[in-house]
Amino acid sequence: MSSALAGTGLLVRIDLRTGWRSAAAWVLGLVALYLVTGVSVAALYDTPEKLATYSASLGEAMVMLNGRVAGLDTLGGVMMNEYASIASFAIPIMAIALTARSTRREEETGRTELLLSARTGRLAPVTATVVVVAGVFLLLGAGIWASTLAIPVDRTGAAFYAASIVATGWVYAAATAVLAQVVAHNRTVWATSLTFAGLTLVLRGIGDTYENWVSWTSPLGWLGLVRPFGDPSALPLFVAVVAAALLSATALWLSGRRDLGEGLVPARTGPASASRWRASELGVAVHQHLGALIGWTLGVVALMTMYGALMNVVVEAIMSNPALADFLVASPALVDSLVQMLVVFVGILGAGFALQTLGGLRGEETSGRLELELAAGRSRWSALALHTAVVAAGAAVVVVAGSAAFALATAVALDDPDSVGRIVAAGSWQVPAVMVFVGLSVALFGLLPRAQALAWAVFAVSAVVTFMGPTLRLTESQMRLSPFGAVGRAPVGPVDTMGVTVLVVLAVALVAAGVVGFRRRDVPRT
């Protein structure tokens, strides 16, 4: 066993040397966001009466997205609830990004094979990845706990919350390491890991909404069941740590029982010859992105169907609150407010699909496949334009399909068939916002390909501004700087036609800049 782990320390140092920038960006970004959230919450809810009002008015409304947070009448509980809408997605994606980068992606480039040709054990790469990612999440937990020193929250609760964030990250990282042994390509690791993360989000939503045992089937459910600012419980932490350890051991066991460069599940081979459609430029673009489109569409449809099916439970829980009964009867916009929040969420998911899919173009370039494709006499501008058009159309499909699934499920749950058209229309207005991220990713790929990942930073800031703007005390004008806010607040309010026009023009300009830049730069650019 010692020979199988030989060189682990060296690989840990290599991972840290080559990946410290992305790890530092994740840690600093999430800690800074938690600190800003805490400072803002402390300023907004600075009396017991205000905390009680928050608990009574917003507790049930956010369960579908945030989970059931204990201690909403405390400052720490409010902070956890406000931060949960980001943490529920950021923690799994952070784990997937860091783990896939150091496992399957390194293997695809051939660097792992070079390392193993020296005195490096067969299990060392996976072991080093697990150790490094676990350490990064420890730093994240330490940073989150340290940031609470500036905020008057319960110290024990803060420690439990930081520990739950760390343990949750470990579970998703270990699960990604397992999937990296099972499937053969980095993009498939991403697809399967995101599917797992989405499934756990759905299970958490069902379990927390109905307050039943289903919450125990999800790592995100365990995070809430720790109840750090209510009556803390160490049992969910223990379950998460054990699950992470078992998954890590499974990843190591599987790593020693597969061929390097292959997955335990063999990659599907294509036909010996391509059809005329498949060999065309458009056929190549469609074939390259079709799998991701199908996976994202099915996942978003399933997730939004679940949210729609739970709408009646959430509305009934809010209406049953005596303190709010009179207000809610006189305010029929309650449902529209929930709908508006969730159709924005569909838009964010559509933008995520676009950024992940277009990010694959950089991988095609660095691997040399794009150069071979262009060497066949294909036009640069048409190649990039077709890929952009396919991804843009796919992103629109994701948004509209997700909105339609949510609309139908909501109509059935609330027995309101007339709401279907209104909800689908509200979701469709998110498409122009998504197109801005399509344009941004294409522009960076064409002009500054090494900086294409910066589109994710803009995406993250936009999502934070959209979901946490009121908590961060942003004005309405500041929140409209986010593409998701620039389209207006349908169905609560009118569509901002000027904002939509600006987004469309901006998206077209960014795509044009990217295509022009791609025609003029070297391929590949390292």
Disulfide bonds with the S-S distance in Angstrom:
none
